[in-house]
Amino acid sequence: MKLFTHNMLQCHVKNCTSNNFPLRIEEAELEAAEAEFNEDFMRRIISRLDWDALRSTAVSLGLNTLPETLPEEPDEEFLKNLHNVIMEVG
């Protein structure tokens, strides 16, 4: 599953508590699949991401390329790192 999709999932099972986001990923085996980089898409998608949840999940999977805080003016290098994390790793 791509981290982009994971960033939008919540547990809706009856016994889930209010602490149901982000879903924890345990014992995952990561694979990379190359995807075409689209800078405009990446700039538009940033506002839909829960940055803290995305970054904590990425770090828990050993992906340490995202900064602690979302930059106010994302540059191309940042957007490429973000693209790699949310679109190519799964």
Phi and psi in radians as a Rosetta constraint file:
Dihedral C 1 N 2 CA 2 C 2 CIRCULARHARMONIC -1.258 0.35
Dihedral N 2 CA 2 C 2 N 3 CIRCULARHARMONIC 2.555 0.35
Dihedral C 2 N 3 CA 3 C 3 CIRCULARHARMONIC -1.169 0.35
Dihedral N 3 CA 3 C 3 N 4 CIRCULARHARMONIC -0.379 0.35
Dihedral C 3 N 4 CA 4 C 4 CIRCULARHARMONIC -1.066 0.35
Dihedral N 4 CA 4 C 4 N 5 CIRCULARHARMONIC -0.816 0.35
Dihedral C 4 N 5 CA 5 C 5 CIRCULARHARMONIC -1.178 0.35
Dihedral N 5 CA 5 C 5 N 6 CIRCULARHARMONIC -0.794 0.35
Dihedral C 5 N 6 CA 6 C 6 CIRCULARHARMONIC -0.990 0.35
Dihedral N 6 CA 6 C 6 N 7 CIRCULARHARMONIC -0.617 0.35
Dihedral C 6 N 7 CA 7 C 7 CIRCULARHARMONIC -1.144 0.35
Dihedral N 7 CA 7 C 7 N 8 CIRCULARHARMONIC -0.238 0.35
Dihedral C 7 N 8 CA 8 C 8 CIRCULARHARMONIC -1.913 0.35
Dihedral N 8 CA 8 C 8 N 9 CIRCULARHARMONIC -0.027 0.35
Dihedral C 8 N 9 CA 9 C 9 CIRCULARHARMONIC -1.588 0.35
Dihedral N 9 CA 9 C 9 N 10 CIRCULARHARMONIC 2.495 0.35
Dihedral C 9 N 10 CA 10 C 10 CIRCULARHARMONIC -2.362 0.35
Dihedral N 10 CA 10 C 10 N 11 CIRCULARHARMONIC 2.725 0.35
Dihedral C 10 N 11 CA 11 C 11 CIRCULARHARMONIC -1.403 0.35
Dihedral N 11 CA 11 C 11 N 12 CIRCULARHARMONIC 2.214 0.35
Dihedral C 11 N 12 CA 12 C 12 CIRCULARHARMONIC -2.039 0.35
Dihedral N 12 CA 12 C 12 N 13 CIRCULARHARMONIC 0.285 0.35
Dihedral C 12 N 13 CA 13 C 13 CIRCULARHARMONIC -1.213 0.35
Dihedral N 13 CA 13 C 13 N 14 CIRCULARHARMONIC 2.575 0.35
Dihedral C 13 N 14 CA 14 C 14 CIRCULARHARMONIC -0.905 0.35
Dihedral N 14 CA 14 C 14 N 15 CIRCULARHARMONIC -0.690 0.35
Dihedral C 14 N 15 CA 15 C 15 CIRCULARHARMONIC -1.572 0.35
Dihedral N 15 CA 15 C 15 N 16 CIRCULARHARMONIC 0.080 0.35
Dihedral C 15 N 16 CA 16 C 16 CIRCULARHARMONIC -1.173 0.35
Dihedral N 16 CA 16 C 16 N 17 CIRCULARHARMONIC 2.498 0.35
Dihedral C 16 N 17 CA 17 C 17 CIRCULARHARMONIC -1.541 0.35
Dihedral N 17 CA 17 C 17 N 18 CIRCULARHARMONIC -3.058 0.35
Dihedral C 17 N 18 CA 18 C 18 CIRCULARHARMONIC -1.240 0.35
Dihedral N 18 CA 18 C 18 N 19 CIRCULARHARMONIC -0.237 0.35
Dihedral C 18 N 19 CA 19 C 19 CIRCULARHARMONIC -1.613 0.35
Dihedral N 19 CA 19 C 19 N 20 CIRCULARHARMONIC 1.115 0.35
Dihedral C 19 N 20 CA 20 C 20 CIRCULARHARMONIC -1.945 0.35
Dihedral N 20 CA 20 C 20 N 21 CIRCULARHARMONIC 0.261 0.35
Dihedral C 20 N 21 CA 21 C 21 CIRCULARHARMONIC -2.525 0.35
Dihedral N 21 CA 21 C 21 N 22 CIRCULARHARMONIC 2.386 0.35
Dihedral C 21 N 22 CA 22 C 22 CIRCULARHARMONIC -1.376 0.35
Dihedral N 22 CA 22 C 22 N 23 CIRCULARHARMONIC 2.733 0.35
Dihedral C 22 N 23 CA 23 C 23 CIRCULARHARMONIC -1.139 0.35
Dihedral N 23 CA 23 C 23 N 24 CIRCULARHARMONIC 2.440 0.35
Dihedral C 23 N 24 CA 24 C 24 CIRCULARHARMONIC -1.389 0.35
Dihedral N 24 CA 24 C 24 N 25 CIRCULARHARMONIC 2.472 0.35
Dihedral C 24 N 25 CA 25 C 25 CIRCULARHARMONIC -1.905 0.35
Dihedral N 25 CA 25 C 25 N 26 CIRCULARHARMONIC 2.111 0.35
Dihedral C 25 N 26 CA 26 C 26 CIRCULARHARMONIC -2.103 0.35
Dihedral N 26 CA 26 C 26 N 27 CIRCULARHARMONIC 2.451 0.35
Dihedral C 26 N 27 CA 27 C 27 CIRCULARHARMONIC 0.879 0.35
Dihedral N 27 CA 27 C 27 N 28 CIRCULARHARMONIC 0.928 0.35
Dihedral C 27 N 28 CA 28 C 28 CIRCULARHARMONIC -1.647 0.35
Dihedral N 28 CA 28 C 28 N 29 CIRCULARHARMONIC 2.534 0.35
Dihedral C 28 N 29 CA 29 C 29 CIRCULARHARMONIC -1.896 0.35
Dihedral N 29 CA 29 C 29 N 30 CIRCULARHARMONIC 2.065 0.35
Dihedral C 29 N 30 CA 30 C 30 CIRCULARHARMONIC -1.519 0.35
Dihedral N 30 CA 30 C 30 N 31 CIRCULARHARMONIC 2.508 0.35
Dihedral C 30 N 31 CA 31 C 31 CIRCULARHARMONIC -2.295 0.35
Dihedral N 31 CA 31 C 31 N 32 CIRCULARHARMONIC 2.601 0.35
Dihedral C 31 N 32 CA 32 C 32 CIRCULARHARMONIC -1.950 0.35
Dihedral N 32 CA 32 C 32 N 33 CIRCULARHARMONIC 2.370 0.35
Dihedral C 32 N 33 CA 33 C 33 CIRCULARHARMONIC -2.285 0.35
Dihedral N 33 CA 33 C 33 N 34 CIRCULARHARMONIC 2.085 0.35
Dihedral C 33 N 34 CA 34 C 34 CIRCULARHARMONIC -1.082 0.35
Dihedral N 34 CA 34 C 34 N 35 CIRCULARHARMONIC 2.370 0.35
Dihedral C 34 N 35 CA 35 C 35 CIRCULARHARMONIC -2.326 0.35
Dihedral N 35 CA 35 C 35 N 36 CIRCULARHARMONIC 2.545 0.35
Dihedral C 35 N 36 CA 36 C 36 CIRCULARHARMONIC -1.165 0.35
Dihedral N 36 CA 36 C 36 N 37 CIRCULARHARMONIC 2.296 0.35
Dihedral C 36 N 37 CA 37 C 37 CIRCULARHARMONIC -1.396 0.35
Dihedral N 37 CA 37 C 37 N 38 CIRCULARHARMONIC 2.248 0.35
Dihedral C 37 N 38 CA 38 C 38 CIRCULARHARMONIC -2.238 0.35
Dihedral N 38 CA 38 C 38 N 39 CIRCULARHARMONIC 1.800 0.35
Dihedral C 38 N 39 CA 39 C 39 CIRCULARHARMONIC -1.050 0.35
Dihedral N 39 CA 39 C 39 N 40 CIRCULARHARMONIC -0.722 0.35
Dihedral C 39 N 40 CA 40 C 40 CIRCULARHARMONIC -1.080 0.35
Dihedral N 40 CA 40 C 40 N 41 CIRCULARHARMONIC -0.770 0.35
Dihedral C 40 N 41 CA 41 C 41 CIRCULARHARMONIC -1.061 0.35
Dihedral N 41 CA 41 C 41 N 42 CIRCULARHARMONIC -0.789 0.35
Dihedral C 41 N 42 CA 42 C 42 CIRCULARHARMONIC -1.095 0.35
Dihedral N 42 CA 42 C 42 N 43 CIRCULARHARMONIC -0.692 0.35
Dihedral C 42 N 43 CA 43 C 43 CIRCULARHARMONIC -1.140 0.35
Dihedral N 43 CA 43 C 43 N 44 CIRCULARHARMONIC -0.652 0.35
Dihedral C 43 N 44 CA 44 C 44 CIRCULARHARMONIC -1.282 0.35
Dihedral N 44 CA 44 C 44 N 45 CIRCULARHARMONIC -0.555 0.35
Dihedral C 44 N 45 CA 45 C 45 CIRCULARHARMONIC -1.383 0.35
Dihedral N 45 CA 45 C 45 N 46 CIRCULARHARMONIC -0.373 0.35
Dihedral C 45 N 46 CA 46 C 46 CIRCULARHARMONIC -0.934 0.35
Dihedral N 46 CA 46 C 46 N 47 CIRCULARHARMONIC -0.738 0.35
Dihedral C 46 N 47 CA 47 C 47 CIRCULARHARMONIC -1.161 0.35
Dihedral N 47 CA 47 C 47 N 48 CIRCULARHARMONIC -0.307 0.35
Dihedral C 47 N 48 CA 48 C 48 CIRCULARHARMONIC -1.571 0.35
Dihedral N 48 CA 48 C 48 N 49 CIRCULARHARMONIC -0.166 0.35
Dihedral C 48 N 49 CA 49 C 49 CIRCULARHARMONIC -1.530 0.35
Dihedral N 49 CA 49 C 49 N 50 CIRCULARHARMONIC 2.513 0.35
Dihedral C 49 N 50 CA 50 C 50 CIRCULARHARMONIC -1.579 0.35
Dihedral N 50 CA 50 C 50 N 51 CIRCULARHARMONIC 1.738 0.35
Dihedral C 50 N 51 CA 51 C 51 CIRCULARHARMONIC -1.035 0.35
Dihedral N 51 CA 51 C 51 N 52 CIRCULARHARMONIC -0.817 0.35
Dihedral C 51 N 52 CA 52 C 52 CIRCULARHARMONIC -1.080 0.35
Dihedral N 52 CA 52 C 52 N 53 CIRCULARHARMONIC -0.742 0.35
Dihedral C 52 N 53 CA 53 C 53 CIRCULARHARMONIC -1.155 0.35
Dihedral N 53 CA 53 C 53 N 54 CIRCULARHARMONIC -0.756 0.35
Dihedral C 53 N 54 CA 54 C 54 CIRCULARHARMONIC -1.091 0.35
Dihedral N 54 CA 54 C 54 N 55 CIRCULARHARMONIC -0.842 0.35
Dihedral C 54 N 55 CA 55 C 55 CIRCULARHARMONIC -1.137 0.35
Dihedral N 55 CA 55 C 55 N 56 CIRCULARHARMONIC -0.753 0.35
Dihedral C 55 N 56 CA 56 C 56 CIRCULARHARMONIC -1.131 0.35
Dihedral N 56 CA 56 C 56 N 57 CIRCULARHARMONIC -0.672 0.35
Dihedral C 56 N 57 CA 57 C 57 CIRCULARHARMONIC -1.154 0.35
Dihedral N 57 CA 57 C 57 N 58 CIRCULARHARMONIC -0.775 0.35
Dihedral C 57 N 58 CA 58 C 58 CIRCULARHARMONIC -1.049 0.35
Dihedral N 58 CA 58 C 58 N 59 CIRCULARHARMONIC -0.802 0.35
Dihedral C 58 N 59 CA 59 C 59 CIRCULARHARMONIC -1.104 0.35
Dihedral N 59 CA 59 C 59 N 60 CIRCULARHARMONIC -0.713 0.35
Dihedral C 59 N 60 CA 60 C 60 CIRCULARHARMONIC -1.113 0.35
Dihedral N 60 CA 60 C 60 N 61 CIRCULARHARMONIC -0.394 0.35
Dihedral C 60 N 61 CA 61 C 61 CIRCULARHARMONIC -1.665 0.35
Dihedral N 61 CA 61 C 61 N 62 CIRCULARHARMONIC 0.051 0.35
Dihedral C 61 N 62 CA 62 C 62 CIRCULARHARMONIC 1.523 0.35
Dihedral N 62 CA 62 C 62 N 63 CIRCULARHARMONIC 0.245 0.35
Dihedral C 62 N 63 CA 63 C 63 CIRCULARHARMONIC -1.730 0.35
Dihedral N 63 CA 63 C 63 N 64 CIRCULARHARMONIC 1.715 0.35
Dihedral C 63 N 64 CA 64 C 64 CIRCULARHARMONIC -1.858 0.35
Dihedral N 64 CA 64 C 64 N 65 CIRCULARHARMONIC 0.551 0.35
Dihedral C 64 N 65 CA 65 C 65 CIRCULARHARMONIC -1.665 0.35
Dihedral N 65 CA 65 C 65 N 66 CIRCULARHARMONIC -0.119 0.35
Dihedral C 65 N 66 CA 66 C 66 CIRCULARHARMONIC -1.640 0.35
Dihedral N 66 CA 66 C 66 N 67 CIRCULARHARMONIC 2.401 0.35
Dihedral C 66 N 67 CA 67 C 67 CIRCULARHARMONIC -1.232 0.35
Dihedral N 67 CA 67 C 67 N 68 CIRCULARHARMONIC 2.799 0.35
Dihedral C 67 N 68 CA 68 C 68 CIRCULARHARMONIC -1.070 0.35
Dihedral N 68 CA 68 C 68 N 69 CIRCULARHARMONIC -0.648 0.35
Dihedral C 68 N 69 CA 69 C 69 CIRCULARHARMONIC -2.098 0.35
Dihedral N 69 CA 69 C 69 N 70 CIRCULARHARMONIC 2.622 0.35
Dihedral C 69 N 70 CA 70 C 70 CIRCULARHARMONIC -1.256 0.35
Dihedral N 70 CA 70 C 70 N 71 CIRCULARHARMONIC 2.175 0.35
Dihedral C 70 N 71 CA 71 C 71 CIRCULARHARMONIC -1.142 0.35
Dihedral N 71 CA 71 C 71 N 72 CIRCULARHARMONIC 2.520 0.35
Dihedral C 71 N 72 CA 72 C 72 CIRCULARHARMONIC -1.154 0.35
Dihedral N 72 CA 72 C 72 N 73 CIRCULARHARMONIC -0.674 0.35
Dihedral C 72 N 73 CA 73 C 73 CIRCULARHARMONIC -2.129 0.35
Dihedral N 73 CA 73 C 73 N 74 CIRCULARHARMONIC 1.500 0.35
Dihedral C 73 N 74 CA 74 C 74 CIRCULARHARMONIC -1.086 0.35
Dihedral N 74 CA 74 C 74 N 75 CIRCULARHARMONIC 2.236 0.35
Dihedral C 74 N 75 CA 75 C 75 CIRCULARHARMONIC -1.625 0.35
Dihedral N 75 CA 75 C 75 N 76 CIRCULARHARMONIC 3.070 0.35
Dihedral C 75 N 76 CA 76 C 76 CIRCULARHARMONIC -1.108 0.35
Dihedral N 76 CA 76 C 76 N 77 CIRCULARHARMONIC -0.657 0.35
Dihedral C 76 N 77 CA 77 C 77 CIRCULARHARMONIC -1.081 0.35
Dihedral N 77 CA 77 C 77 N 78 CIRCULARHARMONIC -0.795 0.35
Dihedral C 77 N 78 CA 78 C 78 CIRCULARHARMONIC -1.042 0.35
Dihedral N 78 CA 78 C 78 N 79 CIRCULARHARMONIC -0.807 0.35
Dihedral C 78 N 79 CA 79 C 79 CIRCULARHARMONIC -1.091 0.35
Dihedral N 79 CA 79 C 79 N 80 CIRCULARHARMONIC -0.640 0.35
Dihedral C 79 N 80 CA 80 C 80 CIRCULARHARMONIC -1.202 0.35
Dihedral N 80 CA 80 C 80 N 81 CIRCULARHARMONIC -0.687 0.35
Dihedral C 80 N 81 CA 81 C 81 CIRCULARHARMONIC -1.110 0.35
Dihedral N 81 CA 81 C 81 N 82 CIRCULARHARMONIC -0.765 0.35
Dihedral C 81 N 82 CA 82 C 82 CIRCULARHARMONIC -1.090 0.35
Dihedral N 82 CA 82 C 82 N 83 CIRCULARHARMONIC -0.779 0.35
Dihedral C 82 N 83 CA 83 C 83 CIRCULARHARMONIC -0.978 0.35
Dihedral N 83 CA 83 C 83 N 84 CIRCULARHARMONIC -0.803 0.35
Dihedral C 83 N 84 CA 84 C 84 CIRCULARHARMONIC -1.039 0.35
Dihedral N 84 CA 84 C 84 N 85 CIRCULARHARMONIC -0.791 0.35
Dihedral C 84 N 85 CA 85 C 85 CIRCULARHARMONIC -1.201 0.35
Dihedral N 85 CA 85 C 85 N 86 CIRCULARHARMONIC -0.795 0.35
Dihedral C 85 N 86 CA 86 C 86 CIRCULARHARMONIC -1.618 0.35
Dihedral N 86 CA 86 C 86 N 87 CIRCULARHARMONIC -0.347 0.35
Dihedral C 86 N 87 CA 87 C 87 CIRCULARHARMONIC -1.988 0.35
Dihedral N 87 CA 87 C 87 N 88 CIRCULARHARMONIC -0.394 0.35
Dihedral C 87 N 88 CA 88 C 88 CIRCULARHARMONIC -1.914 0.35
Dihedral N 88 CA 88 C 88 N 89 CIRCULARHARMONIC -0.424 0.35
Dihedral C 88 N 89 CA 89 C 89 CIRCULARHARMONIC -1.707 0.35
Dihedral N 89 CA 89 C 89 N 90 CIRCULARHARMONIC 2.346 0.35
